[in-house]
């Protein structure tokens, strides 16, 4: 039975690896194929010419990928900074202060996280339009900031593990509430902040619906909508889309390889807290 269990363990690992790697291999093979070769060969057939970079050039120029990366970076940085600021301040207030309807507010946060986002899209669009934010980067930034109840709960759970005696000791020394938040609470919440930044950053980087609906101007092109440029009513340039996908994947792979130690530590520490 021990050998059977070991065989089943390795078989499951191999199967999981195939599920993850086979789609990536298909995308890599397709990105180096010509249109005629893509139509005539199977998805797991290697390309005839590994030096064919025409698809990457087309994806970079016709897809306006440079502008997409710049717009995505701006939206990502501002949204993450705002999420951390709003989330930590909200968690600090709910954890340390006593005020009327505190339990009601926590309950409303929970209800808001359970409501499917698609059911409120019409009302959300009307609100964003009335604010004059459609076709501006602030439409995506405001929505990314205002829909992340989960981040507040992560910060709140972590905040409860920080003893209030630290606040009281700082107040005895004359520190204000904001000084306590800035000098004591924020440094101690680095693992939780790392967890939220990882989860939220991946979600924003992969988001397609919000940029496609609110950022229709070509000047506001982001990387997720750049791939959609090669899909038309009469077909799709799948080999170019594959090359565009490889360009989008490359920065995330490089960042992960450089920061994997911090990513693992942040997720683990945030989960245990």
Secondary structure, DSSP 8 states (H G I E B T S, - for coil): -HHHHHHHHHHHHHHHHHHHHHHHHHHHHHHTS-HHHHHHS-TTS--S-TT--HHHHHHHHHTTHHHHHHHHHHHHHHHHHHHHHHHHHHHHHHHH---TTHHHHHHHHHHHHHS-GGGGHHHHHHHHHHTT-TTSHHHHHHHHHHT-HHHHHHHHHHHTTS-THHHHHHHHTT--HHHHIIIIIHHHTHHHHHHHHHHHHHHHHH--HHHHHH--SGGG--HHHHGGGGEETTEE-HHHHHHHHHHHHHHHHHHHHHHHHHHHHHHHHHHH-
